[in-house]
Amino acid sequence: MNVQEIRPILSALLRNRTGAVLVALQVAIALAVLVNAVYVVKQRVDKIGRPTGIDVENIFVVTSAGFGAGYDHSATVRDDLAWLRGLPGVRAAALSSGVPLSGGGSSNTVYKTPEVKGEGTPVNYFLVDEQGVDALGTRLVAGRAFRADEILPEDPTYHEPMPSMIVTRALARALFGTDDAVGKVGYDGLGRPITVIGVIDHMQGSWVDWDKLDYVGLLPRRAFGPRATYLVRTAPGQRDALMKLAEGHLSASNPKRMIQHVRALDYYRDRSYRSDRNMAIFLVVVTVLLACVTALGIFALATFNVSVRTRQIGTRRAVGARRADVVRYFMVENWLITTAGVLLGAALALAVGYSLSRAYQLPRLDLYYLVGGVVALWALGQAAAWQPARRAARISPAVATRTV
């Protein structure tokens, strides 16, 4: 279709511009929302799908709490671990001070010098025993795990020094600027040395919204009671059965303590990511509904234009216009309206994306999302106008010329 054919279409739109302007605005808003919503959903999906570095699918967590006179926490922990580690299908079981990915945990600062001057590095730490690394299912890439004789006794005061630790690669880089951190020394807040004896490839800590989620350190100390948290790692496919078995045995084994929870580790992960998942679902629903409403608006305008131009269509058919010419006329008209909305929507989408990135520290909107949104809105607009255009093409010259 050349410029001479587009001119009458533009003239018709200008004479009845209210509907066209409203639909163009609807397309602009739809594009701005669609592009940014899809981009935010992608950010949330990527966040939820980040590798944890932990064998999440094969780990369950047992939390218990002792009560009453005569409760012996050390003996209870010793008996529990001996029983758990003896279960067929259990690869490792460890006492831990916290649960990764749960939203709750402990942190402290490690410094490069004993004088504790300058900027320290925050560390999300877990107190574990000699099976801590195996129970988490992490991959040790340098150094070694803790030995049983290195596990320190309980310290409710947190005053006793920690002579050694195992760190993630990310924490090693932050502390020492290198992955080769075995043998290097950091310092706690009192200037006491902590020597790195092992490096884990990767491990996510407690707080999934923290930008230093993988700044994790494992420390060799028994978590103090009367509460106990066990991380139990099983062979693939045996987790659920062993969870039930552990809950039944541990609940009955000691009348002076109660089992608070026996849960799969992915329960904690899913709970921590619940808000991200809900936001993604909400944005997908809103985007789909908005696309449907936009398509209905385009369809309604095209249908209205056909109904009020019946006589004009019949006249064109009478002077030799083919059905394909009529279809093309309305499709081009709709394309012009959609394009006007797309141009406005592109500018609006960039403005909204910039505002979101400033307000919520999100990455800038990638332009290929904008290009994809433009193509999607063009396709949606043409699809919505197709049926009204075909109905216009079916109007016969005889019927049209009798229309008053």
TITIMI-118684 format. One line per 8 residues: number of its first residue (from 0); their letters; for each residue x, y, z of N, C-alpha, C. Coordinates in steps of 0.1 Angstrom, whole numbers, always signed. Layout:
BEGIN
NUM) A) X/Y/Z/X/Y/Z/X/Y/Z | ...
***
This chain:
BEGIN
0) MNVQEIRP) +9/-12/+0/+0/+0/+0/+9/+12/+0 | +7/+21/-9/+15/+33/-11/+9/+45/-3 | +17/+56/-4/+13/+68/+4/-1/+73/+0 | -4/+72/-13/-17/+77/-18/-28/+69/-12 | -26/+57/-9/-37/+49/-3/-38/+51/+12 | -27/+55/+18/-27/+57/+33/-34/+70/+36 | -33/+80/+27/-38/+93/+30/-53/+93/+33 | -62/+86/+26/-76/+86/+30/-78/+78/+43
8) ILSALLRN) -70/+69/+46/-71/+62/+59/-68/+72/+70 | -58/+79/+69/-55/+89/+79/-66/+100/+80 | -71/+104/+69/-82/+114/+69/-94/+109/+76 | -97/+96/+74/-109/+90/+81/-106/+89/+96 | -94/+86/+100/-91/+85/+114/-91/+98/+121 | -87/+109/+114/-87/+122/+120/-101/+127/+121 | -110/+123/+113/-124/+127/+114/-131/+120/+126 | -127/+108/+129/-133/+101/+140/-121/+96/+150
16) RTGAVLVA) -115/+107/+155/-102/+104/+162/-104/+100/+177 | -115/+102/+183/-117/+99/+197/-114/+84/+200 | -121/+75/+193/-118/+61/+195/-104/+57/+192 | -99/+62/+181/-85/+59/+177/-75/+63/+188 | -77/+75/+193/-68/+80/+204/-69/+72/+216 | -81/+68/+220/-83/+60/+232/-76/+46/+231 | -78/+40/+219/-72/+27/+217/-56/+28/+216 | -51/+39/+210/-37/+41/+210/-31/+43/+224
24) LQVAIALA) -38/+50/+232/-34/+52/+246/-34/+39/+253 | -44/+31/+251/-45/+17/+257/-34/+9/+253 | -30/+9/+240/-19/+2/+235/-6/+6/+242 | -4/+20/+243/+8/+25/+250/+9/+21/+264 | -2/+21/+271/-1/+17/+285/+1/+2/+286 | -5/-6/+277/-3/-20/+277/+12/-24/+274 | +18/-17/+265/+32/-19/+262/+41/-16/+273 | +39/-5/+280/+47/-1/+291/+46/-11/+302
32) VLVNAVYV) +34/-15/+305/+32/-24/+316/+37/-38/+312 | +34/-43/+300/+38/-56/+296/+53/-57/+296 | +60/-48/+290/+75/-49/+289/+81/-49/+303 | +77/-40/+312/+83/-39/+325/+79/-51/+334 | +67/-55/+332/+62/-67/+340/+69/-79/+336 | +71/-82/+323/+79/-94/+319/+93/-93/+324 | +99/-81/+323/+113/-80/+328/+114/-82/+343 | +104/-77/+351/+105/-80/+365/+102/-95/+368
40) VKQRVDKI) +93/-101/+361/+91/-115/+362/+104/-123/+359 | +111/-119/+349/+123/-126/+345/+133/-124/+356 | +134/-113/+362/+143/-111/+374/+140/-120/+385 | +127/-121/+388/+122/-129/+399/+125/-144/+396 | +122/-148/+384/+125/-162/+380/+140/-166/+381 | +148/-157/+377/+163/-159/+378/+167/-159/+392 | +161/-151/+400/+165/-150/+415/+161/-164/+421 | +149/-168/+419/+144/-181/+425/+153/-193/+420
48) GRPTGIDV) +157/-192/+407/+164/-203/+401/+179/-203/+403 | +184/-194/+411/+199/-193/+414/+204/-206/+420 | +215/-211/+416/+221/-223/+422/+224/-221/+437 | +220/-230/+445/+222/-228/+460/+235/-233/+464 | +241/-243/+457/+253/-249/+462/+251/-259/+472 | +238/-262/+475/+234/-272/+486/+226/-282/+480 | +226/-294/+485/+218/-305/+480/+204/-304/+486 | +197/-294/+482/+184/-290/+488/+174/-301/+487
56) ENIFVVTS) +173/-308/+475/+163/-318/+473/+164/-330/+482 | +176/-332/+488/+178/-345/+496/+181/-342/+511 | +178/-330/+515/+181/-326/+529/+167/-323/+537 | +166/-329/+549/+155/-324/+557/+161/-319/+571 | +153/-311/+577/+157/-304/+589/+149/-309/+601 | +155/-312/+612/+148/-316/+624/+152/-305/+635 | +141/-299/+641/+144/-290/+652/+137/-295/+665 | +144/-295/+676/+139/-300/+688/+142/-290/+699
64) AGFGAGYD) +135/-291/+710/+137/-283/+722/+135/-291/+734 | +146/-290/+743/+145/-297/+756/+137/-288/+766 | +132/-294/+776/+125/-287/+787/+125/-295/+800 | +123/-288/+810/+121/-295/+823/+135/-298/+830 | +134/-301/+842/+146/-305/+850/+151/-318/+845 | +164/-319/+845/+170/-332/+842/+173/-334/+827 | +169/-324/+819/+172/-325/+804/+187/-324/+802 | +193/-333/+795/+207/-333/+792/+209/-331/+777
72) HSATVRDD) +212/-318/+774/+213/-315/+760/+224/-322/+753 | +236/-322/+758/+247/-329/+752/+244/-344/+749 | +239/-350/+759/+236/-365/+757/+225/-367/+747 | +215/-358/+747/+204/-359/+737/+210/-358/+723 | +218/-347/+721/+224/-345/+708/+232/-357/+703 | +240/-362/+713/+249/-373/+709/+241/-385/+705 | +230/-388/+712/+222/-400/+709/+214/-398/+696 | +209/-386/+694/+202/-383/+682/+210/-384/+669
80) LAWLRGLP) +222/-379/+670/+231/-379/+659/+236/-394/+656 | +238/-401/+666/+243/-415/+665/+231/-423/+658 | +219/-420/+662/+208/-428/+655/+206/-423/+641 | +206/-410/+639/+204/-405/+625/+215/-410/+616 | +227/-409/+620/+238/-413/+611/+238/-428/+609 | +232/-436/+617/+231/-450/+615/+220/-455/+606 | +211/-446/+602/+200/-450/+594/+205/-453/+580 | +200/-464/+574/+203/-467/+560/+197/-457/+551
88) GVRAAALS) +205/-451/+542/+200/-441/+533/+204/-427/+538 | +209/-425/+550/+214/-412/+555/+229/-411/+551 | +232/-401/+544/+246/-399/+540/+254/-391/+550 | +247/-382/+557/+254/-374/+567/+243/-367/+576 | +246/-364/+588/+237/-357/+597/+246/-348/+606 | +242/-336/+608/+251/-326/+615/+242/-317/+624 | +248/-314/+635/+242/-303/+644/+246/-290/+638 | +236/-281/+637/+238/-268/+630/+232/-257/+639
96) SGVPLSGG) +237/-245/+638/+232/-233/+645/+220/-227/+637 | +219/-230/+624/+209/-224/+616/+205/-232/+604 | +196/-228/+596/+191/-235/+584/+193/-226/+572 | +201/-230/+563/+203/-221/+551/+190/-219/+544 | +189/-207/+537/+177/-204/+529/+164/-202/+537 | +165/-201/+551/+154/-201/+559/+149/-187/+562 | +158/-177/+560/+154/-163/+564/+159/-160/+579 | +164/-170/+586/+169/-167/+599/+183/-173/+601
104) GSSNTVYK) +192/-165/+607/+205/-170/+609/+214/-160/+616 | +227/-162/+616/+236/-153/+624/+247/-147/+614 | +251/-136/+618/+262/-129/+610/+271/-122/+619 | +283/-120/+614/+293/-112/+621/+303/-106/+610 | +313/-99/+615/+322/-92/+606/+336/-98/+608 | +342/-101/+597/+356/-106/+597/+365/-95/+591 | +377/-92/+597/+386/-82/+593/+399/-87/+588 | +406/-79/+580/+418/-84/+574/+430/-82/+583
112) TPEVKGEG) +429/-73/+593/+440/-70/+603/+435/-72/+617 | +444/-75/+626/+440/-77/+640/+436/-64/+647 | +440/-52/+641/+436/-39/+647/+422/-36/+644 | +415/-43/+636/+401/-41/+633/+399/-27/+628 | +407/-23/+619/+406/-10/+613/+402/-11/+598 | +395/-1/+593/+390/-2/+579/+378/-10/+578 | +374/-13/+566/+361/-19/+563/+362/-34/+565 | +353/-40/+573/+353/-54/+575/+343/-61/+564
120) TPVNYFLV) +344/-74/+564/+335/-82/+555/+324/-89/+563 | +312/-87/+560/+301/-94/+567/+301/-109/+563 | +298/-117/+573/+298/-132/+571/+286/-137/+577 | +278/-145/+569/+267/-153/+574/+273/-166/+579 | +274/-168/+592/+281/-180/+596/+271/-191/+602 | +276/-203/+601/+268/-215/+607/+278/-223/+616 | +274/-225/+628/+282/-234/+636/+278/-249/+633 | +288/-257/+629/+285/-270/+625/+295/-280/+631
128) DEQGVDAL) +292/-293/+630/+302/-303/+635/+309/-309/+624 | +316/-320/+626/+325/-326/+616/+318/-331/+604 | +305/-333/+604/+297/-337/+592/+290/-326/+586 | +293/-313/+590/+286/-302/+584/+287/-300/+569 | +299/-302/+564/+301/-300/+549/+293/-311/+542 | +294/-323/+546/+287/-334/+539/+272/-333/+541 | +267/-329/+553/+253/-328/+555/+247/-317/+546 | +254/-307/+543/+249/-296/+534/+250/-300/+519
136) GTRLVAGR) +259/-310/+516/+260/-314/+502/+268/-304/+494 | +276/-296/+500/+284/-286/+493/+297/-293/+488 | +303/-286/+478/+315/-291/+472/+328/-284/+477 | +336/-291/+484/+349/-285/+489/+359/-285/+478 | +364/-274/+474/+373/-273/+463/+388/-271/+467 | +390/-268/+480/+404/-266/+485/+403/-269/+500 | +415/-274/+505/+416/-276/+519/+408/-288/+523 | +402/-288/+535/+396/-299/+541/+384/-295/+550
144) AFRADEIL) +376/-305/+554/+365/-303/+563/+370/-304/+577 | +362/-301/+587/+365/-302/+601/+367/-316/+605 | +376/-318/+615/+377/-331/+621/+369/-331/+634 | +366/-343/+639/+358/-344/+651/+365/-337/+663 | +378/-339/+664/+386/-333/+675/+387/-318/+674 | +383/-312/+663/+383/-297/+662/+370/-290/+666 | +360/-298/+668/+347/-292/+671/+347/-287/+686 | +345/-274/+687/+345/-268/+701/+332/-270/+708
152) PEDPTYHE) +333/-270/+721/+321/-272/+729/+312/-259/+728 | +300/-261/+734/+290/-250/+734/+296/-237/+740 | +291/-226/+735/+295/-213/+741/+284/-203/+740 | +275/-203/+750/+263/-194/+749/+267/-180/+750 | +279/-177/+754/+283/-163/+756/+289/-157/+743 | +293/-166/+734/+300/-162/+721/+313/-155/+724 | +319/-157/+735/+332/-150/+739/+344/-158/+735 | +342/-172/+733/+354/-180/+730/+358/-178/+715
160) PMPSMIVT) +371/-178/+713/+376/-176/+699/+373/-188/+690 | +373/-185/+677/+371/-195/+667/+384/-197/+659 | +392/-207/+661/+405/-208/+655/+405/-211/+640 | +394/-216/+635/+394/-220/+621/+380/-218/+615 | +380/-218/+602/+367/-217/+595/+368/-222/+580 | +357/-226/+575/+356/-229/+561/+348/-219/+554 | +352/-214/+542/+345/-202/+536/+342/-206/+521 | +332/-199/+516/+329/-200/+502/+339/-192/+494
168) RALARALF) +339/-196/+481/+348/-188/+471/+345/-173/+472 | +332/-170/+472/+328/-156/+472/+333/-148/+484 | +333/-155/+496/+338/-149/+508/+353/-148/+508 | +359/-158/+502/+374/-158/+501/+378/-146/+492 | +371/-144/+481/+375/-133/+472/+373/-119/+480 | +362/-118/+487/+359/-106/+494/+369/-103/+505 | +373/-114/+512/+383/-112/+523/+397/-110/+519 | +401/-119/+509/+415/-119/+506/+418/-116/+491
176) GTDDAVGK) +408/-114/+483/+410/-111/+469/+415/-123/+461 | +413/-135/+465/+417/-147/+458/+409/-159/+462 | +408/-169/+453/+401/-181/+457/+410/-190/+465 | +423/-188/+464/+433/-196/+471/+435/-191/+485 | +425/-194/+493/+425/-188/+507/+429/-197/+518 | +431/-210/+515/+435/-219/+525/+448/-215/+532 | +448/-214/+545/+460/-209/+553/+459/-195/+556 | +451/-187/+549/+450/-173/+551/+443/-170/+564
184) VGYDGLGR) +445/-158/+570/+440/-155/+583/+432/-143/+583 | +420/-144/+589/+411/-132/+591/+410/-130/+606 | +404/-119/+610/+403/-116/+625/+389/-112/+629 | +385/-116/+641/+372/-113/+646/+372/-99/+652 | +361/-95/+657/+360/-81/+663/+369/-78/+674 | +374/-89/+681/+384/-86/+692/+398/-88/+687 | +400/-89/+674/+414/-90/+669/+420/-104/+669 | +412/-114/+672/+417/-128/+673/+417/-135/+660
192) PITVIGVI) +427/-143/+657/+429/-148/+643/+419/-160/+641 | +415/-161/+628/+407/-172/+624/+413/-177/+611 | +418/-189/+610/+425/-195/+599/+416/-202/+590 | +416/-200/+577/+408/-207/+567/+415/-220/+565 | +407/-231/+567/+412/-245/+564/+405/-251/+552 | +395/-245/+547/+388/-251/+535/+380/-241/+528 | +378/-243/+515/+371/-234/+506/+360/-242/+499 | +347/-237/+500/+336/-243/+494/+334/-236/+480
200) DHMQGSWV) +330/-244/+470/+328/-238/+457/+317/-227/+458 | +306/-230/+463/+294/-221/+464/+284/-226/+474 | +278/-217/+481/+268/-220/+491/+260/-207/+494 | +247/-208/+493/+238/-197/+497/+236/-198/+512 | +235/-186/+518/+232/-186/+532/+218/-185/+536 | +215/-176/+546/+202/-176/+552/+192/-167/+545 | +197/-155/+540/+187/-145/+536/+188/-143/+521 | +177/-147/+514/+178/-147/+499/+177/-133/+493
208) DWDKLDYV) +173/-123/+501/+173/-110/+496/+186/-102/+498 | +195/-108/+505/+208/-101/+508/+217/-102/+496 | +223/-90/+493/+232/-90/+481/+245/-97/+484 | +247/-102/+496/+259/-110/+499/+255/-124/+504 | +245/-129/+497/+239/-142/+501/+249/-153/+502 | +260/-153/+493/+270/-163/+493/+282/-160/+501 | +282/-150/+510/+293/-147/+519/+290/-156/+531 | +294/-169/+530/+291/-179/+541/+304/-184/+546
216) GLLPRRAF) +303/-186/+560/+314/-193/+567/+309/-203/+576 | +316/-215/+576/+313/-225/+586/+323/-225/+597 | +318/-226/+609/+327/-226/+621/+325/-238/+629 | +336/-243/+635/+336/-256/+642/+332/-256/+657 | +319/-254/+659/+314/-254/+673/+301/-260/+674 | +298/-266/+685/+285/-272/+687/+275/-261/+691 | +264/-260/+685/+254/-250/+688/+248/-253/+702 | +246/-243/+710/+242/-245/+724/+227/-247/+725
224) GPRATYLV) +223/-254/+735/+209/-258/+737/+201/-248/+745 | +189/-252/+749/+183/-265/+748/+177/-268/+734 | +178/-259/+725/+173/-261/+712/+183/-267/+703 | +179/-277/+694/+189/-284/+685/+183/-284/+671 | +191/-281/+662/+188/-282/+648/+197/-292/+641 | +191/-302/+634/+199/-312/+627/+196/-310/+612 | +207/-311/+604/+206/-311/+590/+209/-326/+586 | +200/-332/+579/+201/-346/+576/+200/-347/+561
232) RTAPGQRD) +211/-353/+555/+212/-354/+540/+210/-369/+537 | +201/-372/+528/+198/-386/+524/+203/-389/+510 | +202/-402/+507/+204/-406/+493/+192/-402/+485 | +194/-399/+472/+183/-394/+464/+171/-404/+464 | +159/-398/+466/+146/-405/+466/+142/-411/+480 | +150/-409/+490/+147/-415/+503/+144/-405/+514 | +144/-392/+510/+142/-381/+520/+129/-382/+527 | +118/-383/+519/+105/-383/+526/+102/-394/+535
240) ALMKLAEG) +106/-407/+531/+105/-418/+540/+113/-417/+552 | +125/-412/+551/+134/-411/+563/+129/-399/+572 | +123/-389/+566/+117/-379/+575/+106/-384/+584 | +97/-392/+579/+87/-398/+587/+93/-407/+598 | +103/-415/+594/+109/-424/+603/+116/-417/+614 | +123/-406/+611/+130/-398/+621/+120/-391/+630 | +110/-386/+625/+100/-379/+633/+94/-388/+643 | +90/-400/+639/+84/-410/+648/+94/-414/+659
248) HLSASNPK) +107/-417/+655/+116/-422/+665/+120/-411/+675 | +124/-399/+670/+129/-389/+678/+118/-383/+688 | +105/-384/+683/+94/-379/+692/+93/-388/+704 | +96/-401/+702/+93/-410/+713/+106/-413/+721 | +118/-409/+717/+130/-414/+723/+134/-406/+735 | +128/-394/+737/+132/-386/+749/+120/-379/+754 | +115/-382/+766/+103/-375/+771/+105/-361/+776 | +118/-357/+777/+122/-344/+782/+124/-334/+771
256) RMIQHVRA) +121/-337/+759/+122/-328/+748/+111/-330/+738 | +108/-319/+730/+97/-320/+720/+103/-318/+707 | +98/-325/+697/+102/-322/+683/+93/-311/+677 | +99/-300/+674/+92/-289/+669/+88/-290/+654 | +98/-293/+646/+96/-294/+632/+104/-305/+626 | +99/-312/+616/+106/-321/+607/+102/-317/+593 | +111/-310/+586/+107/-304/+573/+118/-305/+563 | +114/-307/+551/+123/-307/+540/+130/-293/+538
264) LDYYRDRS) +142/-293/+534/+149/-280/+532/+143/-272/+522 | +137/-278/+512/+130/-270/+501/+118/-263/+506 | +112/-267/+518/+101/-260/+524/+106/-246/+528 | +118/-245/+534/+124/-232/+538/+127/-224/+526 | +133/-230/+516/+136/-223/+504/+124/-217/+497 | +113/-225/+496/+101/-220/+490/+95/-209/+498 | +95/-210/+511/+89/-200/+520/+97/-187/+518 | +110/-188/+517/+118/-175/+516/+115/-168/+502
272) YRSDRNMA) +112/-176/+492/+110/-170/+479/+95/-168/+476 | +87/-170/+486/+72/-169/+484/+68/-155/+478 | +73/-145/+484/+69/-131/+479/+74/-129/+465 | +86/-134/+461/+90/-133/+447/+81/-141/+438 | +78/-153/+442/+69/-162/+434/+55/-155/+432 | +50/-150/+444/+37/-144/+443/+37/-132/+434 | +47/-124/+435/+48/-112/+426/+49/-116/+411 | +57/-127/+408/+58/-131/+395/+44/-136/+389
280) IFLVVVTV) +37/-144/+398/+24/-148/+394/+14/-137/+392 | +14/-127/+401/+5/-116/+400/+8/-108/+387 | +21/-105/+384/+24/-98/+372/+20/-105/+360 | +22/-118/+360/+18/-126/+348/+3/-125/+345 | -5/-126/+356/-19/-125/+355/-23/-111/+350 | -18/-101/+356/-21/-87/+352/-17/-85/+338 | -6/-90/+334/-1/-88/+320/-11/-95/+310 | -15/-107/+313/-24/-114/+304/-37/-107/+304
288) LLACVTAL) -43/-103/+315/-55/-96/+315/-55/-83/+307 | -44/-76/+309/-42/-63/+302/-41/-65/+287 | -34/-76/+283/-33/-79/+269/-47/-83/+263 | -55/-90/+271/-68/-93/+266/-77/-81/+265 | -76/-72/+275/-84/-60/+274/-80/-51/+263 | -67/-51/+260/-62/-43/+249/-67/-49/+235 | -67/-62/+234/-72/-69/+222/-86/-66/+220 | -94/-66/+231/-108/-64/+231/-111/-49/+226
296) GIFALATF) -103/-40/+231/-104/-26/+227/-102/-24/+212 | -91/-30/+207/-88/-30/+193/-99/-36/+185 | -104/-48/+189/-115/-55/+182/-127/-46/+182 | -131/-40/+193/-143/-32/+194/-142/-20/+185 | -130/-13/+184/-129/-2/+175/-130/-6/+161 | -123/-17/+157/-124/-22/+143/-138/-25/+140 | -145/-32/+149/-159/-36/+147/-168/-23/+145 | -166/-13/+153/-174/-1/+152/-171/+6/+139
304) NVSVRTRQ) -159/+7/+135/-155/+13/+122/-162/+6/+110 | -162/-7/+111/-169/-15/+100/-184/-12/+100 | -190/-11/+112/-204/-9/+112/-209/+4/+107 | -200/+15/+110/-204/+28/+106/-200/+32/+92 | -192/+23/+86/-188/+25/+72/-193/+15/+62 | -205/+10/+66/-210/-1/+57/-213/+5/+43 | -218/+17/+42/-221/+23/+29/-208/+26/+22 | -199/+31/+29/-186/+34/+22/-179/+22/+17
312) IGTRRAVG) -180/+11/+25/-174/-2/+20/-181/-7/+7 | -195/-6/+8/-203/-10/-4/-199/-2/-16 | -197/+11/-14/-194/+19/-26/-180/+15/-32 | -171/+13/-23/-158/+8/-28/-159/-5/-35 | -167/-14/-30/-168/-27/-37/-175/-25/-50 | -185/-15/-51/-192/-13/-64/-183/-7/-74 | -173/+0/-70/-164/+6/-81/-151/-3/-83 | -152/-15/-78/-142/-25/-82/-132/-29/-71
320) ARRADVVR) -134/-25/-59/-124/-29/-48/-127/-44/-45 | -116/-51/-44/-117/-65/-41/-118/-67/-26 | -122/-79/-22/-123/-82/-8/-110/-80/-1 | -99/-84/-8/-86/-83/-2/-82/-68/+0 | -87/-59/-9/-85/-45/-7/-92/-40/+6 | -104/-45/+8/-111/-40/+20/-104/-45/+33 | -100/-58/+33/-93/-63/+44/-80/-55/+47 | -73/-52/+36/-60/-45/+38/-63/-31/+43
328) YFMVENWL) -74/-25/+39/-77/-11/+43/-78/-11/+58 | -86/-20/+64/-89/-20/+78/-76/-25/+86 | -69/-34/+80/-57/-38/+87/-46/-27/+88 | -45/-20/+77/-36/-8/+77/-40/+2/+87 | -53/+5/+87/-59/+15/+96/-56/+11/+111 | -58/-2/+114/-55/-7/+127/-40/-6/+130 | -32/-9/+120/-17/-9/+122/-13/+5/+125 | -19/+15/+119/-15/+29/+121/-18/+33/+136
336) ITTAGVLL) -30/+29/+140/-34/+32/+154/-25/+25/+164 | -22/+12/+161/-13/+4/+170/+1/+10/+170 | +6/+14/+159/+19/+20/+158/+20/+33/+166 | +10/+41/+165/+10/+54/+173/+11/+50/+188 | +3/+40/+192/+3/+36/+206/+17/+30/+210 | +23/+22/+201/+35/+16/+203/+46/+26/+205 | +46/+36/+197/+57/+47/+198/+56/+54/+211 | +43/+58/+215/+42/+64/+228/+45/+54/+239
344) GAALALAV) +41/+42/+238/+43/+32/+248/+58/+29/+250 | +66/+29/+239/+80/+27/+240/+87/+37/+249 | +83/+50/+247/+89/+60/+256/+84/+59/+270 | +71/+55/+272/+66/+53/+285/+73/+41/+292 | +75/+30/+284/+81/+19/+290/+95/+22/+295 | +103/+29/+287/+116/+33/+292/+116/+42/+304 | +107/+51/+305/+106/+59/+316/+102/+51/+329 | +92/+42/+327/+88/+34/+339/+100/+25/+343
352) GYSLSRAY) +107/+19/+333/+118/+10/+336/+129/+18/+344 | +132/+30/+340/+142/+38/+346/+137/+41/+361 | +125/+44/+363/+120/+47/+376/+121/+35/+385 | +117/+23/+380/+118/+11/+387/+132/+7/+391 | +141/+9/+382/+155/+6/+385/+161/+15/+396 | +156/+28/+396/+161/+37/+406/+154/+34/+420 | +142/+31/+420/+134/+29/+432/+137/+16/+439 | +140/+5/+431/+141/-8/+437/+154/-15/+433
360) QLPRLDLY) +164/-7/+429/+178/-12/+426/+177/-24/+416 | +168/-23/+407/+168/-33/+396/+177/-30/+385 | +181/-40/+377/+189/-37/+365/+181/-29/+355 | +188/-21/+347/+181/-13/+337/+173/-22/+327 | +162/-18/+322/+154/-25/+312/+162/-28/+300 | +164/-41/+296/+171/-45/+284/+162/-42/+272 | +168/-36/+262/+161/-31/+250/+154/-43/+242 | +160/-55/+243/+153/-65/+235/+140/-69/+241
368) YLVGGVVA) +137/-66/+254/+124/-68/+260/+115/-58/+253 | +119/-46/+251/+111/-35/+245/+108/-39/+230 | +118/-44/+223/+116/-48/+209/+106/-60/+209 | +107/-69/+218/+98/-80/+219/+84/-76/+222 | +83/-66/+231/+69/-61/+234/+63/-53/+222 | +71/-46/+215/+66/-39/+203/+60/-49/+193 | +68/-59/+190/+64/-70/+181/+51/-76/+186 | +51/-79/+199/+39/-86/+204/+27/-78/+203
376) LWALGQAA) +28/-65/+206/+16/-56/+205/+12/-54/+190 | +21/-53/+181/+18/-52/+167/+10/-65/+163 | +15/-76/+167/+9/-89/+163/-5/-90/+170 | -6/-86/+182/-19/-86/+189/-29/-77/+183 | -25/-65/+179/-34/-56/+172/-39/-61/+159 | -30/-67/+151/-34/-72/+138/-44/-84/+140 | -41/-93/+149/-49/-104/+152/-63/-100/+156 | -64/-89/+165/-77/-85/+170/-85/-79/+159
384) AWQPARRA) -79/-72/+149/-86/-66/+138/-89/-75/+126 | -84/-87/+127/-85/-96/+115/-100/-99/+112 | -107/-104/+123/-121/-108/+121/-130/-97/+116 | -129/-85/+123/-138/-74/+118/-134/-70/+103 | -122/-71/+99/-118/-67/+86/-124/-77/+76 | -123/-90/+80/-129/-100/+71/-144/-99/+70 | -151/-95/+81/-165/-93/+80/-168/-81/+71 | -160/-71/+71/-162/-59/+62/-161/-64/+48
392) ARISPAVA) -151/-73/+45/-149/-77/+31/-161/-85/+26 | -169/-91/+35/-180/-99/+31/-193/-91/+27 | -192/-78/+30/-204/-69/+27/-205/-68/+12 | -217/-71/+7/-219/-71/-8/-222/-56/-12 | -219/-52/-24/-222/-39/-29/-237/-36/-29 | -245/-46/-32/-260/-44/-32/-266/-41/-18 | -261/-48/-8/-266/-46/+6/-261/-32/+10 | -248/-29/+7/-243/-17/+12/-249/-5/+6
400) TRTV) -252/-5/-7/-258/+7/-13/-273/+9/-8 | -279/-1/-2/-293/+1/+3/-293/+6/+17 | -281/+6/+23/-280/+11/+37/-281/+26/+38 | -290/+30/+47/-292/+45/+48/-285/+50/+61
***
